[in-house]
């Protein structure tokens, strides 16, 4: 039996940001909290969003989103939401700001602590329709959080955990590729590899969901075909449009499940003392995970190879390694600053991550440790 649900309203096109005011009116949001980060303000993107709002709403701004969103930041944003008597959220930025916006929409309407709503704590059933309405405006083409039902937060306990519920879906996603035009090459590459990892992992996940697999393969084709163009020339409007679609499709599909790449990248993103970009981690981990899973995904290899534009019989893992090199990804986890001393703990933590259960091949702690060593 397969239960298939799709999903939310998406406004997609160059200049789509102009629709923000109308969408807020449609949703009845009059006093939004804008959740973003200082980089978005410095890049001038926040000004573009505020210009589209005009004087139609009264808003407050929380701009202290960390690179890996934390429970402490969620609590601070929630306090601003409550004190300002907000009635909705506009999340502007990459996956960090959108995930923080989702968690704030949850905590503003549900009792704390936040960790009680984590999927691995059985928290999905505790999340209700009371979640505050959220409009998501992505400024990167990577996580696809604007159409995802999850939010990944570093809890006060130090664990990086996923909150998963259809009630966390943004009410509308405004996907304007123009907002990604100023993204630097390295971030373009790293966020693009995040989208590609989503498409590959969800296609290979064992659950039965043919629509998700078709969407994932289309996103993979667009991502592989355009990531180098967008990285090389950030003003390439067609490449930027296709990368935004690839990111959106990766997240539309990954409700089917992800796998070992994310089971490892989630705890790596919570390693204290080092800031590790999620998309970059996924890029570095992906080849080793593809090799680990190959023995149980043979039936899907031909479709995977075709969507990646490779010759019949080509090795997707090898292609990803070469692609990583061409777009400037680090050579391995060691080059990213991951201490070798944490690898055993990361392998153990991966076993507890919600993405562990949907990897196509059952992994042990030793398997995870081997994948980390291969990626080091």
N, C-alpha and C positions, 0 to 999 in steps of 0.2 A: 504494500500500500504506500503510495506517495502523496503527501500533502504539499501542495504548491501554492504559494501566496506571492503576488506581485502587486505593487509595492507603494509608490508615492508619486506626487506630481513633480515633474521636472520641466523647467524652462531652460532650453538649451539653444544658444546662438551667440554670436558676437553681438554685444550690446544688450544682452538679456537683463543686465542690472537695472535697466530703466523700468522693469516690471515690478521692482521691489515694493514700491508704495501701493500699487494695486493689489499685490498679493497679501500685504499686511491688512489692507482694508477687507479683502475677502475672508481672511482668517479672524477678523475682529480684534487684531492686536493694535492697541493704541499707545501702550507704554512699554516698548521693548527694552530689554537689556542687551546691549551689543557686547558680545564676547569675542575678543580678538587678542592680538599681541602687538608689542611695540614695533616690531619689524613691519607689520602691515601698515601702521600709522606712518612710519618713516618712509615707506615706499610710495606713499600717496594714495594707496588703495582705499584706506578708510575714508579719505576726503571724497573719493568718487562715490562711495556708498552713501555718505551723508548728503552729498549733492542730489542723489536720486531720491532721497527721502524728502528733501525740501523742508517745509514747515508743517508736514502732515501729521507727525507724531512727536511726542515728548519721549526722549530716550536717555538712558544712562549707559556709560561705557566702562567695561572691565577689560583692561588691556595687559594684564600680567600673566597671560597663559605661558607656562613653561614649555620647553621643547618636548618633554614627556610629561603630560598633564598629571597633576598630583591631587590627592584627596584634599590637601590643605588649600590648593587653589580653588577647588570646587566649593569648599566651605566659604572662602572669601567671596567668591562670585555669588553664591547663594545669599549671603548676608546683604550684598548690594541689591540683589533682586528683591528681597523682602523689604528692606528699608526704603527702597525707591518705589514700592508698590507696583512693580512691573507685572505685566500680564502675558509676556511672551519673550522669546529670545531670538536674536539674530546672531548667528555664529559666522564669523568671517575669517578665513585663513585656510591653513592646511588641516590635516587630520587632528592635530593637537587642539586647535581652537574649537573645531566642530565636536570632537569627543568631550571636551570640557563643557561646551554648551549643552550637550545631551545630559551629562551627569548633573549639571546645575538645574536643568529642567526637571530632572528626577528628584534631586534632594530638596528643591524648593517646594515640592508638593507631597513629599513622603517623609516619614520619620527617619532621623539618622540612627546609626552610622551608615555611611555609604557602602561599606564592604558587605553588609548583609544582603545587598542586591546583586552581588557577583554571581555569575553563572555557576562557578565551581562550588559556591556555598549554597546552591539551591535557591538562589535569589530571584530567578526569572519570574516565578509565580507571585512574588511580592510586589512586582511592578505593575501598576494599574493605569487605566486610561486617564488618571488625574495628572499625568506628566504635562508640564506646561508646553504650549505649542512652540515649535522651533522652525525657523527658516535658516537653511544652511547655504552659505555662499563660498564655494571652494576657490582658493587662489593658487592652488597647485593641482597638477593632474597626477594623482597618486593613490591616496587611500580610498577614495570613493566614499568616505564617511557620510557624505551628503545624502546618499541613498542607502546607507547601511543601518541595521537595527542594533548595532553594537557600539560600545564606548569602552576604550581601554584606559585604565587609570592606575597610576602608582599609588597604592593605598598607604596609609600611615604605618601599616605593618611592614612595609617594604616590598610587598608582593605587587606585581603588575597584573591586574585582573580585569577580565572582560565583564561588562554589564550587557546583557542580551535580552531584548524584548521588542516585539513589534511596536510597542508604545513609545519606544525611543526613536523611531523613524522620524526624520524631519517632515513637517507637513508639506513643505515645498523645498525643492532644491533649485537654486538659480545658478546655472552653469554657464558662465560667460568666459569664453577662452581669452577675451581681451585682458582679463584680470591676471592671466598667467604670462603675458608677453614680456614682462620685466624680470621673470624668474631667472636667476643666474644659471649658467650651464651645469654646474655640479648638482644643484637642487633639481633642475629639470631632469637630469639623468637619474638621480636617486629616487625621486618621486615616481618617475616613469617605470623604474624597475619594481617599485612597490606594486603598481598596477599590473605589470606583467606577471609578477609572482602570484597575485590574487587570481588572475585568469588561469594560470597553469595549475595551481593547487586545487582550485575549486573544480576544474575539469576532471582532475585525477581522483578527487574524493569519491568514496564508494557509494554514497547515497544515490537514490534514483531520482533524478530531476532533469529530464531532457531539455526543457526550456533553459535552465541554468547552464547546462553544458553548451548549448548553441550560443547563448549570449557570451559565455566565457571564451569560446573559440573566436567569435567575431572581435571581442576586445583584444585577444591575443594577437590576431592578425593586424589590427590597427596599431597596437603598441609596438610590436616588433618592427612594423613597417615605417614607423614615424619617430621613434625615440632618438635615433641618431640625427635625423633632420632637425628636430626641435632643439636638441642639445647643441648642434653646430650653429644653427641660425634661429635664435629665439623670436625673431620677427616673422617667421614662416607661419602665416595664419592658418593654412590648411593643416600643417603638422600639429600646431597647438590645438586646433579643433579636434583632430583625431585622437590626440593624447587625452584630452578631456573626456571624450567618449569612451576610450579604453579604460580610464580610471572608473568612470561611472558604471560601465558594464562589469568590470571586475567585482565591484561591490554589489551590484544587482544580483550577480551570480553567487557570491560567496555565502549567502544564506544556506547553500547546499553543504558547506563545510570547507575548512581549509586543511592544514596538515602540519607536518613536522617543521617546515620552515617557520611558521608562526609560533608553534609550540616552543621553539628555541629563541626566536627573536623577541618574544614578549618578556621572558625573564632577563634576557641580555639588556633590554631597554631599561631595566630597573637596577642595573649594577651601579652601586654608589661610587661617586668620584670620577665618573667618565660619562660624557653625554654621547650616546650612540643613536644615530639617525635610523629610524625603523626601516625605511626603504633601502638604505645602504646595507643594513644587516640582511634583509631578505635577498638582495642581489648576491651577497657573498655566500650565503647559506644554500641558495637554490641548487647549484650544481651537485653538491654532495647529497642533498635530499632526493634529487631526481635519480641519481645512481642507486640510492638505497631502495627506492620504490619501484625501480624498473622491472624487477622480476614479477611483480603482481599487477603491472599496468601495461603489459605487452599489447593487449587488445585495443588500447587507446593510443599507442605510439604513432600509428599511421596518421590519425587525425591531428595529433599534436604536431607532428613534423610538417604536415601540409599547411596548417594554420601559421606556422612559423616561417613558411616560405622556403623550407629546406629541401634538399634532394632526398629522394626515397632512400631509407636506410640510414640517414644522418643521425647523429647523436645530439639530442636537445641539450644535454648537460654541457657538452663540449662547446656548442654554439653559444650558450649563455656565458661560459667562461670567456670566450673570445669577445663577445659583446661587452661584457663588463670591462675588459681591458681597453676596448676602443672608446668607451664613453667616460673613462677615468675613474671607475670604481676602485676602491682599495684592493690590494692583492689578497687580503685575508683579514681575519679577526685581529691578529696580532698587529697588523698595520693600522687598525682602527683604535688601538690602545686597550684592547681587552686583555686583562692579565690572565696568563695561563692558569693561575691559581684558582680562578673562579669556575673553570670548566666543569669540574665534578658537580658543583652545586647547581650550575645551569642545567646539566643533564638531568639531575634529580628533579628540578623545578619543572622541566618540560613534561615530565610524566603527569604533573598535576594541572597542566594548562588545558583549557577547554578544547583547543585545536588538536591535542594529542589523540583524542577519541575518533577523529574523522580523517586521520591519515590513512591512505589505502593499505599500508603494510603496518602491522603491529610492531611498535618499536619498544625496545627495552632501554634501561638506563645505559647499558653498555653500547647499544646502538647509537643513542644520542651522543654519547661521549666520542664515539668514532666519527660521527658526522661533524662534530665540533673540531676534532683534530684535523680532519680533511679540509676544513674551512679555515684553519688557523694560518 
